[in-house]
Amino acid sequence: MPEEEIIIAIDPGTKKCGYAVVDSNLNVSQREVISIEKIAKTIEDSSNIYKIDKIILGNGTNYKSIEGSLKNQFPELRIILIEEEFSTLEAREKYFKAHPPRGILKLFPLSLRVPPCHYDDFVAVLLAEKYFKNKISR
Protein backbone atom coordinates (compact mmCIF):
# COMPACT_ATOMS: atom_id res chain seq x y z
CA MET A 1 0.00 0.00 0.00
CA PRO A 2 1.44 3.42 -0.95
CA GLU A 3 2.45 5.73 1.87
CA GLU A 4 -0.06 8.44 2.71
CA GLU A 5 0.82 11.75 1.10
CA ILE A 6 0.01 15.08 2.76
CA ILE A 7 0.02 18.26 0.72
CA ILE A 8 -0.62 21.95 1.12
CA ALA A 9 -3.04 23.40 -1.43
CA ILE A 10 -3.19 27.12 -2.07
CA ASP A 11 -5.75 29.11 -4.02
CA PRO A 12 -3.78 32.31 -4.68
CA GLY A 13 -5.20 35.79 -4.73
CA THR A 14 -3.88 39.34 -4.51
CA LYS A 15 -4.64 40.06 -0.84
CA LYS A 16 -5.74 36.68 0.54
CA CYS A 17 -5.61 33.06 -0.40
CA GLY A 18 -7.34 29.81 0.35
CA TYR A 19 -5.15 27.37 2.25
CA ALA A 20 -5.69 23.69 3.01
CA VAL A 21 -3.71 20.72 4.27
CA VAL A 22 -5.14 17.56 2.72
CA ASP A 23 -4.00 13.94 2.70
CA SER A 24 -4.20 11.33 -0.05
CA ASN A 25 -7.41 9.96 1.53
CA LEU A 26 -8.91 13.44 1.02
CA ASN A 27 -9.04 14.15 4.74
CA VAL A 28 -8.77 17.89 5.39
CA SER A 29 -6.57 18.61 8.41
CA GLN A 30 -6.52 22.38 8.04
CA ARG A 31 -8.62 24.79 6.00
CA GLU A 32 -8.59 28.58 6.21
CA VAL A 33 -8.48 31.87 4.34
CA ILE A 34 -5.25 33.73 5.10
CA SER A 35 -3.62 36.96 4.02
CA ILE A 36 -0.80 36.76 1.49
CA GLU A 37 1.62 38.03 4.17
CA LYS A 38 0.87 34.99 6.37
CA ILE A 39 1.48 32.26 3.75
CA ALA A 40 5.12 31.57 4.67
CA LYS A 41 4.43 31.41 8.43
CA THR A 42 1.37 29.19 7.89
CA ILE A 43 3.35 26.79 5.66
CA GLU A 44 6.12 26.71 8.25
CA ASP A 45 3.62 25.92 11.02
CA SER A 46 1.93 23.19 8.94
CA SER A 47 5.32 21.68 8.06
CA ASN A 48 6.12 21.41 11.76
CA ILE A 49 2.93 19.39 12.31
CA TYR A 50 2.61 17.33 9.10
CA LYS A 51 5.09 15.58 6.82
CA ILE A 52 4.60 17.76 3.75
CA ASP A 53 6.65 17.53 0.57
CA LYS A 54 4.48 19.32 -1.99
CA ILE A 55 2.55 22.51 -2.44
CA ILE A 56 -0.30 22.48 -4.93
CA LEU A 57 -0.78 25.99 -6.27
CA GLY A 58 -3.75 27.10 -8.34
CA ASN A 59 -2.77 28.84 -11.56
CA GLY A 60 -5.13 31.76 -11.01
CA THR A 61 -4.72 35.35 -9.85
CA ASN A 62 -1.25 36.33 -8.63
CA TYR A 63 0.12 32.77 -8.72
CA LYS A 64 3.44 33.72 -10.36
CA SER A 65 4.58 36.04 -7.58
CA ILE A 66 3.44 33.58 -4.90
CA GLU A 67 5.18 30.70 -6.69
CA GLY A 68 8.42 32.71 -6.90
CA SER A 69 8.47 33.60 -3.22
CA LEU A 70 7.56 30.04 -2.13
CA LYS A 71 10.37 28.57 -4.27
CA ASN A 72 12.83 30.91 -2.52
CA GLN A 73 11.50 30.31 0.99
CA PHE A 74 10.82 26.56 0.72
CA PRO A 75 13.29 25.06 -1.77
CA GLU A 76 12.73 21.60 -0.24
CA LEU A 77 9.03 21.60 -1.19
CA ARG A 78 8.00 20.75 -4.73
CA ILE A 79 5.47 23.22 -6.16
CA ILE A 80 2.92 21.83 -8.60
CA LEU A 81 0.66 24.17 -10.55
CA ILE A 82 -2.88 22.99 -11.10
CA GLU A 83 -5.66 24.27 -13.35
CA GLU A 84 -8.19 26.41 -11.47
CA GLU A 85 -10.88 26.63 -14.13
CA PHE A 86 -14.46 26.41 -12.74
CA SER A 87 -13.13 26.00 -9.19
CA THR A 88 -14.99 29.01 -7.78
CA LEU A 89 -18.43 27.66 -8.69
CA GLU A 90 -17.49 24.15 -7.46
CA ALA A 91 -16.20 25.67 -4.22
CA ARG A 92 -19.44 27.59 -3.77
CA GLU A 93 -21.31 24.28 -4.07
CA LYS A 94 -18.95 22.67 -1.54
CA TYR A 95 -19.41 25.63 0.82
CA PHE A 96 -23.21 25.29 0.75
CA LYS A 97 -22.96 21.53 1.37
CA ALA A 98 -20.96 22.31 4.51
CA HIS A 99 -23.22 25.26 5.44
CA PRO A 100 -26.69 24.57 4.03
CA PRO A 101 -28.78 27.69 3.44
CA ARG A 102 -31.81 28.16 5.66
CA GLY A 103 -35.25 29.53 5.15
CA ILE A 104 -36.05 31.29 1.91
CA LEU A 105 -32.41 31.09 0.76
CA LYS A 106 -32.97 27.39 0.07
CA LEU A 107 -35.22 28.40 -2.83
CA PHE A 108 -32.48 30.32 -4.67
CA PRO A 109 -30.52 28.40 -7.31
CA LEU A 110 -26.85 27.84 -6.51
CA SER A 111 -25.77 30.27 -9.23
CA LEU A 112 -27.55 33.09 -7.35
CA ARG A 113 -26.35 32.16 -3.87
CA VAL A 114 -23.23 33.85 -2.60
CA PRO A 115 -21.61 32.72 0.65
CA PRO A 116 -21.65 35.37 3.38
CA CYS A 117 -17.87 35.05 3.84
CA HIS A 118 -14.73 34.29 1.84
CA TYR A 119 -14.62 30.67 0.70
CA ASP A 120 -11.20 30.49 -0.95
CA ASP A 121 -10.33 27.71 1.52
CA PHE A 122 -12.93 25.52 -0.19
CA VAL A 123 -11.21 26.25 -3.53
CA ALA A 124 -7.91 25.11 -1.98
CA VAL A 125 -9.54 21.81 -0.91
CA LEU A 126 -10.89 21.35 -4.45
CA LEU A 127 -7.41 21.90 -5.89
CA ALA A 128 -6.04 19.22 -3.55
CA GLU A 129 -8.82 16.81 -4.52
CA LYS A 130 -8.12 17.49 -8.20
CA TYR A 131 -4.40 16.79 -7.66
CA PHE A 132 -5.05 13.44 -5.96
CA LYS A 133 -7.68 12.39 -8.54
CA ASN A 134 -5.31 13.19 -11.42
CA LYS A 135 -2.56 11.26 -9.66
CA ILE A 136 -4.76 8.15 -9.34
CA SER A 137 -5.94 8.27 -12.96
CA ARG A 138 -2.40 8.33 -14.34
PyMOL commands that set and color helices and strands:
alter all, ss='L'
color gray80, all
select helices_A, chain A and resi 36-49+63-73+87-98+103-107+110-112+120-137
alter helices_A, ss='H'
color red, helices_A
select strands_A, chain A and resi 6-11+16-23+28-35+52-58+78-82
alter strands_A, ss='S'
color yellow, strands_A
deselect
rebuild
show_as cartoon
